[in-house]
Amino acid sequence: MALIKTIAEIKEVLPKLVASTSNMGLQPNFDRFGGKYVVPLIGQTLYDILETNYNADTLTTDELKLVKMLRLIIAPNGYNDELGMYNLSLGDTGPRKYAQGGTDRVYGWEMQLLQKSLVTAANDGVEITLNYLFETADLWPEWTDSNEYKKIAELILRTGTEFNNDGYTIFQPQRSFFIMRGVMRDVQELFLEGAIGEDLLIYLRDADELTEDEAKCMKLLKKALAYLTVMQACKHFSVSFSDNGFTILGERSSNAIDNQANQPMDLKLLELKIRECEKQGQDFLAKARAKLVELYNSEDPEADFVTAYEKGPLINYVNIADRTSGNETRKIFRF
């Protein structure tokens, strides 16, 4: 069963769009869109609990608040996905087009604008829902126990807001963060763990309270992860950079309105952005490595920090100023 069953619930989410709607039988199959758009966010277990309690009319205050947020995702996505079905129907002899009757004709550009508005509303719903879930994570053990949450919890940047504030400015941060989380895990493993070691990264990520110097190191690592993630995301997704920040582009038709703001970047400009993000990400990572070495060699580093540090590659770290070519130890030279 769906989390939307009445016209009133739809109007609560999209009041202007469905102001004249009265027949629930002609609305989208919201059950399908709950499984398609909500389960990947909150996990099947929590979704099933909310659905069961909703159908039994036993939702708690917190559950009802969450369900209303999830409707912000389900309803606009449902209408957008089934928009093409409103003009056509399938009969015994094949597809047929509905007559306009007494209604005004809808122009193509108006349909494009409606699609854009629905996508924006759905994306805003994702943003609102994820912000709420992260802020109240202790209320949702079924979510924090899910694979969907665990994929995020292992990261040193765990929310779109954190990515935005501590790393790199992104538009619709929770939505873009959620799309990039797989790329981010790969970047964290390949670049950060490779540079400082998995044990040290886990220590910094999971410590109950970081010292002032550890927090500075963590800030540099977060910036490195953010910049390098954007670099990799540019290679895997259709992206855009604007005054609002970096974003992953959503679906669009070939004649989409606001085409300039919703199309892949010029290839040369994209390559420039990739190189710049890689450079800055590597610079932040190098600074983090140097700061961690400095902390390890300080007078009184934390014992757990030392233990984690000594298990990783930084134990063999040599400062750039002290590095040599090795020629000073060679006895034979070639000209």
C-alpha positions in Angstrom: 0.0 0.0 0.0 1.1 3.6 -0.6 1.8 6.4 1.8 -0.7 8.5 -0.1 -4.3 7.4 -0.3 -6.5 10.6 -0.3 -6.8 13.7 -2.4 -6.3 15.8 0.8 -2.9 14.3 1.3 -1.9 15.2 -2.3 -3.2 18.7 -1.9 -1.2 19.1 1.3 1.9 18.5 -0.9 0.9 20.1 -4.2 -2.0 22.5 -3.4 -1.8 24.6 -6.6 -1.3 21.8 -9.0 -4.2 19.6 -7.8 -6.6 22.3 -6.7 -9.4 21.0 -8.9 -8.6 17.3 -8.5 -11.3 15.2 -7.0 -11.0 11.6 -8.3 -8.4 9.5 -6.5 -8.8 6.7 -9.0 -7.2 8.9 -11.7 -4.1 9.6 -9.7 -0.6 8.0 -10.2 0.2 4.7 -8.6 1.9 6.1 -5.6 2.8 2.7 -4.2 5.1 2.2 -7.1 6.8 5.5 -6.6 7.3 4.9 -2.8 9.3 1.8 -3.7 11.2 3.6 -6.5 12.1 6.9 -4.8 11.8 6.5 -1.0 13.1 3.0 -0.3 16.6 3.9 -1.7 16.7 6.8 0.8 15.4 5.2 4.0 15.6 1.4 3.5 12.9 -1.2 3.1 12.5 -1.9 6.8 11.7 1.6 7.9 9.5 2.1 4.8 7.5 -1.1 5.7 7.0 0.1 9.3 5.8 3.5 8.2 3.4 1.9 5.7 2.0 -0.5 8.2 1.4 2.1 10.8 -0.1 4.5 8.3 -2.6 1.9 7.1 -3.4 1.0 10.7 -3.7 4.7 11.6 -1.2 4.3 14.4 1.6 6.6 13.2 3.4 8.4 16.0 3.9 12.2 15.9 7.5 11.7 14.6 6.4 9.1 12.1 3.6 11.3 10.7 6.1 14.1 10.4 8.4 11.9 8.4 5.6 10.5 6.2 4.5 14.0 5.2 8.1 14.7 4.1 8.2 11.5 2.1 5.0 12.6 0.3 7.0 15.6 -0.9 9.1 13.1 -2.8 6.5 10.6 -3.9 3.8 12.9 -5.2 5.7 15.1 -7.6 7.8 12.2 -8.8 4.6 10.2 -9.4 2.9 13.0 -11.5 6.1 13.6 -13.4 6.7 9.9 -14.3 3.0 9.4 -15.4 2.6 12.8 -17.1 2.5 11.2 -20.5 -0.5 9.0 -19.5 -2.8 11.9 -19.0 -3.3 12.5 -22.7 -3.4 8.9 -23.8 -5.2 5.7 -22.9 -5.0 2.1 -24.1 -8.1 0.6 -25.5 -8.9 -2.7 -27.1 -7.8 -1.3 -30.4 -4.6 0.4 -29.2 -3.7 3.8 -27.8 -6.2 6.7 -28.0 -5.8 10.4 -27.3 -8.2 12.2 -24.9 -10.2 15.1 -26.4 -9.5 18.5 -24.9 -13.3 19.1 -24.3 -13.9 22.3 -22.5 -10.3 22.7 -21.2 -7.7 25.0 -22.7 -4.9 23.6 -24.9 -1.6 22.9 -23.1 1.4 24.1 -25.0 4.7 22.2 -25.2 6.6 24.8 -23.3 4.0 24.8 -20.5 4.4 21.0 -20.2 8.2 21.5 -20.0 7.8 24.0 -17.3 5.4 21.7 -15.4 8.0 18.9 -15.6 10.7 21.1 -14.4 8.6 22.3 -11.4 7.8 18.7 -10.5 11.4 17.6 -10.6 12.4 20.6 -8.4 9.7 19.9 -5.9 10.8 16.2 -5.7 14.4 17.2 -5.2 13.4 19.7 -2.5 11.6 16.8 -0.8 14.7 14.7 -0.8 16.7 17.6 0.7 14.2 18.2 3.4 13.8 14.5 4.3 17.5 13.7 4.5 18.2 16.8 6.6 15.5 15.8 9.0 16.7 12.2 9.2 20.3 13.1 9.9 19.2 15.6 12.5 17.0 13.1 14.3 18.9 9.9 13.5 18.5 8.5 17.0 14.7 8.3 16.4 15.1 5.9 13.4 17.2 2.8 14.4 15.7 1.0 11.4 17.3 3.6 9.2 20.7 3.7 10.9 20.8 -0.1 10.8 20.1 -0.2 7.1 22.6 -0.7 4.3 21.4 2.7 2.9 22.6 4.5 6.0 25.8 2.4 6.5 27.0 3.4 3.0 27.0 6.9 4.3 28.1 6.4 7.9 31.5 5.0 6.8 32.3 8.4 5.1 34.1 11.3 6.8 31.6 13.6 5.1 28.2 12.2 6.0 25.6 14.7 4.9 25.2 17.1 2.0 25.2 20.0 4.4 28.6 18.9 5.8 29.9 18.5 2.3 28.7 22.0 1.5 30.0 23.6 4.7 33.3 21.8 5.1 34.3 20.9 1.6 32.8 22.2 -1.7 29.7 24.2 -2.5 27.0 22.1 -4.1 23.5 23.0 -5.2 20.7 20.9 -3.5 23.4 19.4 -1.3 21.5 16.4 0.1 20.3 15.3 -3.4 23.8 15.7 -5.0 25.5 14.1 -2.0 23.2 11.1 -2.1 23.9 10.6 -5.8 27.6 10.9 -5.3 27.9 8.7 -2.2 29.2 5.7 -4.2 31.9 7.8 -5.9 32.8 9.3 -2.6 33.4 6.0 -1.0 35.7 5.0 -3.8 37.6 8.3 -3.5 37.9 7.9 0.3 39.3 4.4 -0.1 41.7 5.1 -3.0 43.0 8.6 -2.1 42.6 9.2 1.6 43.1 5.7 3.0 45.9 5.2 0.5 47.6 8.4 1.8 47.2 8.1 5.6 46.0 4.5 6.2 42.6 3.0 7.0 43.1 2.8 10.7 44.1 6.5 11.1 41.1 7.6 9.0 38.7 5.5 11.1 40.2 6.9 14.3 39.6 10.5 13.1 36.2 9.6 11.8 34.9 7.8 14.9 36.6 9.6 17.8 34.2 10.9 20.4 36.1 14.1 20.6 39.0 15.3 18.5 41.8 17.4 19.9 42.2 20.8 18.3 45.1 19.6 16.2 43.3 16.5 15.2 40.2 18.6 14.2 42.5 20.7 11.9 43.7 17.5 10.2 40.2 16.3 9.8 39.1 19.5 8.2 41.9 19.2 5.6 40.9 15.6 4.9 37.3 16.6 4.4 38.2 19.3 2.0 40.4 16.8 0.1 37.6 14.3 -0.1 35.1 17.0 -1.3 37.3 18.3 -4.1 38.4 14.9 -5.3 34.8 13.6 -5.2 33.7 16.5 -7.4 36.7 15.7 -9.7 35.5 12.1 -10.0 31.8 13.0 -10.2 32.6 15.1 -13.3 33.8 11.9 -15.0 30.8 9.8 -14.0 27.8 12.1 -14.2 26.4 14.9 -16.3 27.2 17.9 -14.2 26.9 21.7 -14.1 28.7 24.5 -12.3 26.8 27.7 -11.6 26.5 30.5 -9.1 24.6 28.1 -7.0 27.5 25.6 -6.9 28.2 22.2 -8.4 25.3 19.9 -9.1 24.5 16.6 -10.7 22.0 17.2 -13.5 18.6 15.6 -13.4 16.7 14.1 -16.3 15.8 16.4 -19.1 14.1 16.2 -22.4 15.8 17.4 -25.6 13.7 20.5 -25.6 13.9 21.3 -21.9 13.2 24.8 -20.7 16.1 26.6 -19.2 18.3 24.5 -21.4 21.4 26.6 -20.6 21.2 25.8 -16.9 20.4 22.1 -17.3 22.9 20.7 -19.8 26.4 19.3 -19.5 29.3 21.7 -19.5 31.5 22.6 -22.4 34.2 19.9 -22.6 37.1 22.3 -22.3 35.6 24.0 -19.3 34.8 20.7 -17.8 38.4 19.5 -18.2 39.6 22.7 -16.6 37.3 22.1 -13.6 38.5 18.5 -13.3 42.1 19.5 -13.3 41.5 22.3 -10.8 39.6 20.1 -8.4 42.2 17.4 -8.6 45.0 20.0 -7.9 43.2 21.5 -4.9 42.1 18.1 -3.6 45.7 16.8 -3.7 47.0 20.0 -2.1 44.6 19.6 0.8 45.6 16.0 1.1 49.3 16.8 1.2 48.7 19.4 3.9 46.7 16.9 5.9 49.5 14.4 5.6 52.1 16.9 6.7 49.9 18.1 9.6 49.4 14.5 10.8 53.1 13.8 10.8 53.7 17.0 12.7 51.1 15.9 15.3 52.6 12.4 15.6 56.0 14.0 16.3 54.6 16.5 18.8 55.2 16.2 22.5 51.9 14.6 23.6 49.8 13.0 20.9 46.8 10.9 21.9 47.7 7.2 22.5 45.0 5.9 20.2 46.1 8.4 17.5 49.7 7.0 17.7 48.5 3.4 17.5 46.4 4.1 14.4 49.2 6.3 12.8 51.8 3.6 13.2 49.7 1.0 11.3 49.6 3.2 8.2 52.0 4.4 5.5 52.7 7.7 7.3 55.2 5.9 9.5 57.6 6.0 6.6 56.7 9.6 5.6 59.7 11.8 4.7 59.2 15.5 4.5 59.6 17.0 1.0 62.5 19.2 2.2 64.4 16.2 3.4 63.8 14.0 0.4 66.8 13.2 -1.9 67.3 11.6 -5.3 69.4 8.8 -3.8 72.5 9.8 -5.8 74.4 10.6 -2.7 74.6 6.8 -1.9 75.5 5.6 -5.4 79.1 4.8 -6.4 78.5 4.4 -10.1 77.1 7.2 -12.3 76.1 7.1 -15.9 76.6 10.1 -18.2 
